[in-house]
Amino acid sequence: MTPNSKVFTFDPIEHKYYLDGVEIPGVTTILKEAGLRPTYNGFTDATLRGLHTHQACEYLDLNDLDWRSVYPAWAGYVKAWERFKEETGFVPELIEYQTYHPDFRFGGTMDRRGMLPSLGERRVELDLKTGVEEDWHALQTAGYQLLGRDAWAKDRRGAVYLKEDGSYRLVWHDDPGDLRVFLSGLTICHYKRSHP
């Protein structure tokens, strides 16, 4: 390990990120603390549905999904992801990938990064959603794109809204202003954390 290397860790139980043993905010936490996304009360059914669907989709992408393990009421969301991959030819390269930005000191878990044949050789960064479309989702994908630094700064970013009936909707987040808003939120988050 070189003198300038950082030790990045992720606590999956608490869903917290650490850099050299110090907690750093995650993308969604930044948006929440900066007031750029709603605050939801407690652990809701929608939260549980999202977590279950994300895990099932991860197993699906790894060719290790036992469909009997998928909660029947939420199977349609997983089938929607399967359908998206079949219809678009999307090939994931990174799946539920935890990383951090050493200069801006924040972390995050990127849902998917991979190739979408319709865009040629261009890669995409996608967030999987099981709820309704909300404005802050574009800020979230901007944060994930920033996490990639130069490696995928030119990737196209968007969200795939998975539906209970097995359908999906792909929404691209193409506004370059999203990054400026996210960075403003990050600045506010760091300020609030250093001035309790």
N, C-alpha and C positions, 0 to 999 in steps of 0.2 A: 504494500500500500504506500503510495507517495504521500508526502507531507500535505498536499493540497486535496487529496481525495476525501470524499464525503461518505459517511455511512448512512444509507437510507433504509428505513424499516417501516413496515406497515403492520398495524394491529388489526386483524380482520374482525375481531369480536367488537371492539370499540369503533372500528372504521376510522382510525386515526393514523396520521403520517408523522414520521419523526426523521429529523436530519441531525446527525451527530448527537442523538439522544434528546433533542429538543423538539417539542411538538410544532409542526408547521400546519397551516390550514390547508384543507382540501378544496377543490374547485367549488363544490356545492356549498360547503361551509362559508367560503368567501362571499358567495352571492347572498347567502342568508344573512351573514353578519353585516354586510354592506347595505342591506335592505333592498336588494335587487331581485329577490324571489320571496314568495310567501313563506310564512312560518306555519308549518303544519303541527297540530297538537298530537303528540304521542305517536305510538306505533299503530298505524291504521291498517285496515284490510288492504288498501291500495299499496301500502308499503310492503306488506307481506306478499301480495301478488307480484309486485315488481321484483322482489328478491328471489322468489321461487322461479319466476319466468327467466330471470337472468341466469340463474344456476342451471336450469334445464337447457337453455340455449347454449350455454358454455359446453355442457356435455354433448349436445347435438353437434356443435362445431368440432368437437374432439372425437366424433364418431363413437361416443361411449354412452349415449342416452338410452336408458331403459324406459320406454314409454309408460310402463306400469308405475313408475315412480313419480309421474307427473300428476298433480292434483287435477282431477277431471274437470272441474269448473274453470281451470286456467289452461287447459290443454290447447285451446284455440289460439292463445297468444304464441305458444311455442310452434304450433303448426303455421302460424303467420310468418314467423322467422324462417322456417323451413321453406315455405313458399317463396319468400323474398329471395332466398339464396338460389332456388331452382330457376326462378323467372329472370333474375338479373345476372346470374353467373358469378355473384360476389364470392370471392375467395378470401377468407380472413387470414391475416398474417400475425396480428396481435389480438389476443383475446383476454379481456378483463386484465389489462396491463397496467400495473402500478409503476409510476415513475415520479420524478420531481424536477423542479427547475432550480439549479444551484444559485443563480443570481437573484431571482425574485422570491425564493424561499417559499414555495408552496408545492403541494403534491396533488395527485389525482389518480383515478382509475379510469382509463380509457376503455370503453366497451369494445369497440372493434376498429381495426385499421386493416385495410386490404385493397385488393384490386377489384375494380368494377369494369368489366370488359367494354361497356358502352362508352367509357371515357378514355379508351385506348390504354396507354401505359400509365395513366394518372391514378394515383392511389386516393382512397377516401378514408375519412375518419367518421365513424357512425356511432351514434348513441341510440340504444334501444329503449323505447318508451312503451309503457302499457296504459298510460293515461291520455288525457287530452293535450293538444298542442298549447303551449304557453310561451310567451315572449322570452322569458328568461332562459329557455332551452338553447337559444342561439348564443347567449353569453356563455353558457356552460361549454358548448362545443368550441368556442373561441379560446376558453381557458385550456381545454385539452389540446388544442392545436398549438398553443404557446408552449405547452409541456414538451412537445416534440422538438422545439428549437429548430435548427436548420434541417434536421432529418426529414421532417414532413411539413414544413411551413407552407409549402405550395399545395398540399393535399386539399381536396374539396371536403367540406364538412357538412354534416346534416344529421337528421334524426329519422329513425324508422319507427313509426307509430304502429305497434302491433295491436290487432283488434281481437276481441273475444270470438268473433265468427271465423277467424282464420285468414282474414284479409289484412292488408297493411297499407300504409301511406308513407312514401318517402318525401321528406321536406328538406330542401337544401337551405343552408345558412350561408348566404353569399355576401352579406353586408360587411365590408372591411371595418366599419365603425364598431362592430361588436367587440373587437379586440381592445379598442380604446376604452370602451365602457367597462370591460372586464378588468383592465389594468387600473382604472379608477377605483373599482370595487376592491381590488387587491390592496391598493394604497390605503383605503379607508379601513379595511380589515386589519392590516398591520398596525395602523395608528391606534385603533381601538384596543388592540391587544397590548400595545406598549403603554397605554394610558388608561388603566382600569379605573 
